[in-house]
Amino acid sequence: EAGVAQSPRYKIIEKRQSVAFWCNPISGHATLYWYQQILGQGPKLLIQFQNNGVVDDSQLPKDRFSAERLKGVDSTLKIQPAKLEDSAVYLCASSLGQGSAFFGQGTRLTVV
Amino acid sequence: QKEVEQDPGPLSVPEGAIVSLNCTYSNSAFQYFMWYRQYSRKGPELLMYTYSSGNKEDGRFTAQVDKSSKYISLFIRDSQPSDSATYLCASHTGNQFYFGTGTSLTVIP
């Protein structure tokens, strides 16, 4: 069974630029999560999708972050414009809805 | 108060030692508990998944849940240098997951 795929693995951008991350969850997993993980901290939920609908985006900085999952499968997360404090690892995870979540390798973003 | 609390460490032990990693949680409705292992520059990898109270063993790893004290533990027997990683405890209700901050473990050869 293929795992959660994310791209790119690494990205370096200047502040105020925009960036997009892509995630393809495990086949059949209806629930998809985007997490932000700052060095030394646990993952912080940004947004949760159930199929193509948003379940929870309460911690998503909506003035600069957006995410979509148009066909209920893969998803993109965008940051525009980026700030220095957005430097983090962005993790995508998926689950069947019952049971644990499975994570991708993450995208390490550095904003300079 | 955070939903799941975890001592960040770091924890350093000699090879072969027994390691005990611990978390506490605040929500008595939590039923499912997980331990993830995260190597440097990698995503978290599910290590153990348990339901309700009791122990679950998988090789050198034992997960323990004590719902009466809201305490979650992971024991690693005969620790190896390859166990050096950050260990995240987590719980979930329905589709919502709550993570600890992670404990950094180094096993010294």
Boltz contact constraints between the chains, C-beta under 6 A:
constraints:
  - contact:
      token1: [A, 31]
      token2: [B, 95]
      max_distance: 6.0
  - contact:
      token1: [A, 41]
      token2: [B, 101]
      max_distance: 6.0
  - contact:
      token1: [A, 42]
      token2: [B, 88]
      max_distance: 6.0
  - contact:
      token1: [A, 42]
      token2: [B, 99]
      max_distance: 6.0
  - contact:
      token1: [A, 42]
      token2: [B, 100]
      max_distance: 6.0
  - contact:
      token1: [A, 42]
      token2: [B, 101]
      max_distance: 6.0
  - contact:
      token1: [A, 42]
      token2: [B, 102]
      max_distance: 6.0
  - contact:
      token1: [A, 43]
      token2: [B, 99]
      max_distance: 6.0
  - contact:
      token1: [A, 91]
      token2: [B, 43]
      max_distance: 6.0
  - contact:
      token1: [A, 97]
      token2: [B, 95]
      max_distance: 6.0
  - contact:
      token1: [A, 100]
      token2: [B, 34]
      max_distance: 6.0
  - contact:
      token1: [A, 100]
      token2: [B, 46]
      max_distance: 6.0
  - contact:
      token1: [A, 100]
      token2: [B, 49]
      max_distance: 6.0
  - contact:
      token1: [A, 101]
      token2: [B, 97]
      max_distance: 6.0
  - contact:
      token1: [A, 103]
      token2: [B, 43]
      max_distance: 6.0
  - contact:
      token1: [A, 103]
      token2: [B, 44]
      max_distance: 6.0
  - contact:
      token1: [A, 104]
      token2: [B, 43]
      max_distance: 6.0
  - contact:
      token1: [A, 105]
      token2: [B, 42]
      max_distance: 6.0
  - contact:
      token1: [A, 105]
      token2: [B, 43]
      max_distance: 6.0
  - contact:
      token1: [A, 106]
      token2: [B, 43]
      max_distance: 6.0
